[in-house]
Amino acid sequence: MTNGPLTSTSRGPIDIGLESTGVSFSAQGGRVEEAFELALSELAQCIVPMHGAPSLLIEGGVYRGCWLESTASISTEVLSRFAPDVARATHELYAREISPDGLLPFRISESGPDYWHLQIVSPLARSVWRMYQMGVGDSAYLRTMYDAMTANDEWIAAHRDSRGTGGVEAFCTFDTGHDLSPRFWNLPHATPDRDPSEWNREIAALPLVAPDMTANVACQRAYLALIAAELGLDSTLWEQRHEASVSALFDQCFDPGDRFFYDRDALENLVRVQSDVLLRVLSCEIGDDEFFDSALREYVLCSRKFLARYGFTSLAMDDPRFDHDMLGNSWGGPTNFLTMLRAPDAFELHERHAELAALSLPLISAAEQFTTFPQSVSPWTGKAAYTGSYSPAILWYLDTIERLFGIMPRPTGETWFTGLLPWNMDDGEDTTSTTYTRKIGNRRIRLTNEKSSSTVTIDGAEYLRFPHGIRVIASEGSLEPVAIVGMLPHRVHGVLTIAGSSVTVDVGPNQRLTIENGSLTSQRSGSFIPVSY
């Protein structure tokens, strides 16, 4: 990692992307609009020419490069909604730089690609598939990325399952990016001689069967199956490999007593460190609704475990090894924005939209005080901690503004209009209204949220009006509303008006009501899981 300031003379690729997508955001009251503008300005600093690519997304701050675990996967996926050309170029550079024996670089920097270790967390294949669905990439892009990811999967299977468990092994701390986490205490940061196929054989505990790496490969394989089918290839082998990876994950890493995932060391001991590995696994689409809800109650939404005042901690708060030093790059305590950026993939898969909104709002409030977007914050105060101009934090902010107060196009073809408002955690000024715009096809859409209701206009003409606290889901192409979802911890009452026709709304938290022939019908009953103590 090379330290040094990033420079940028303009918002070039970002302004081009905003022009093409039509995205804009404004607010009355509070400092949320200022934070949004800061995010865009700092994001521009994270898009630079590098290694033959005219515009590449980098991690930012002290990290002058593009990392596979974050920048090239989940961050690029979010970026594709705001600067699609940069997102595609970032992926394609990774495919071009695959090693001769099939390993994707863990990082691409000014000096070129690096292959010292794996560093896999967010599944690349899911981001590729979603960007293809959104029209960011075409069939040629899909095939290029598929071939690269297939080769990478074969490399991992050949070199990272020395014990034949079917899981994926960590040889060092950097394989997971979990710097300073107690799960890797007394183990090396890097592989010997920077050889990703070797581990230090003088350490009895190595290698570890790692739950987050195993879950990553499981999720990769599920999406490689979808991509193979789309390309007209046989998806059966990928489906079988996905099932085998999930089985290995539970056989090797899951403790049914604790209902938690741990590393298993070479001595067959579980490394009983409760870290954000749990949320990493859940974000890789492991487990059904009941399993996820249980994890929320016992761990994720428990204020003794991971739910702090500001976001999710990287280590359970009741662990005496918790790192209270917020000034460094630590996954042993602080709230890291990468954790928050990955969280929607777990929560929304299991229809826990209202819980995700509730735990995100305090960090939106904290960001109003940022002078730069950090890698991490203090879970107690929300104050910026390590480094700045950090693209995962910036993209978490842009994603959450759009997800909770804006117009979000979905890979499924749906469009979400969400009627919430930011609120202030301390004594600052509350936001009284927000306005978000985006182009959908050739139409310019505007969503205005106020304290009691939200309004959607299409090309200046009012189309929708709905009560505060719900999300309206519109169909692909026509933007016809097809459903609503309750986004608050309590029931929402009011009137939904579509093109002049009105219907009474009574919707519970996470409940989904379908809209058909001017009436609302419950498609999914809802509930809300509160904080546990």
Stockholm file with secondary structure:
# STOCKHOLM 1.0

chainA/1-533         MTNGPLTSTSRGPIDIGLESTGVSFSAQGGRVEEAFELALSELAQCIVPMHGAPSLLIEGGVYRGCWLESTASISTEVLSRFAPDVARATHELYAREISPDGLLPFRISESGPDYWHLQIVSPLARSVWRMYQMGVGDSAYLRTMYDAMTANDEWIAAHRDSRGTGGVEAFCTFDTGHDLSPRFWNLPHATPDRDPSEWNREIAALPLVAPDMTANVACQRAYLALIAAELGLDSTLWEQRHEASVSALFDQCFDPGDRFFYDRDALENLVRVQSDVLLRVLSCEIGDDEFFDSALREYVLCSRKFLARYGFTSLAMDDPRFDHDMLGNSWGGPTNFLTMLRAPDAFELHERHAELAALSLPLISAAEQFTTFPQSVSPWTGKAAYTGSYSPAILWYLDTIERLFGIMPRPTGETWFTGLLPWNMDDGEDTTSTTYTRKIGNRRIRLTNEKSSSTVTIDGAEYLRFPHGIRVIASEGSLEPVAIVGMLPHRVHGVLTIAGSSVTVDVGPNQRLTIENGSLTSQRSGSFIPVSY
#=GR chainA/1-533 SS CCCCCCCCSSCHHHHHHHHHHTCEEEEESSSHHHHHHHHHHHHHHTEEEETTEEEEECCBTTBCEEETTTIIIIIHHHHTTTCHHHHHHHHHHHHHTCCTTSCCCSEEETTEEECSSCCCCSCHHHHHHHHHHTTSSCHHHHHHHHHHHHHHHHHHHHHSCTTCSSSCEECSGGGTTCTTCGGGTTSCSSCGGGCTTCCCTTCTTCSEECHHHHHHHHHHHHHHHHHHHHTTCCCHHHHHHHHHHHHHHHHHHEETTTTEECEECTTSCEECCCBTHHHHHHHTTCSCHHHHHHHIIIIITBTTTTBCSSSBBSBCTTCTTCCCCCSSCCSSSSEEHHHHHHTHHHHTTTTCHHHHHHHHHHHHHHHTTCSSCCSEECTTTCCBCSCSSBHHHHHHHHHHHHHHHSEEECTTSCEEEECCCCCCSSSSCCCCEEEEEEEETTEEEEEEEESSEEEEEETTEEEEEEETTEEEEECTTTCCEEEEEECSSSCEEEEEEETTEEEEEEECBTCEEEEETTEEEEEECCCCCCCBC
#=GC SS_cons         CCCCCCCCSSCHHHHHHHHHHTCEEEEESSSHHHHHHHHHHHHHHTEEEETTEEEEECCBTTBCEEETTTIIIIIHHHHTTTCHHHHHHHHHHHHHTCCTTSCCCSEEETTEEECSSCCCCSCHHHHHHHHHHTTSSCHHHHHHHHHHHHHHHHHHHHHSCTTCSSSCEECSGGGTTCTTCGGGTTSCSSCGGGCTTCCCTTCTTCSEECHHHHHHHHHHHHHHHHHHHHTTCCCHHHHHHHHHHHHHHHHHHEETTTTEECEECTTSCEECCCBTHHHHHHHTTCSCHHHHHHHIIIIITBTTTTBCSSSBBSBCTTCTTCCCCCSSCCSSSSEEHHHHHHTHHHHTTTTCHHHHHHHHHHHHHHHTTCSSCCSEECTTTCCBCSCSSBHHHHHHHHHHHHHHHSEEECTTSCEEEECCCCCCSSSSCCCCEEEEEEEETTEEEEEEEESSEEEEEETTEEEEEEETTEEEEECTTTCCEEEEEECSSSCEEEEEEETTEEEEEEECBTCEEEEETTEEEEEECCCCCCCBC
//
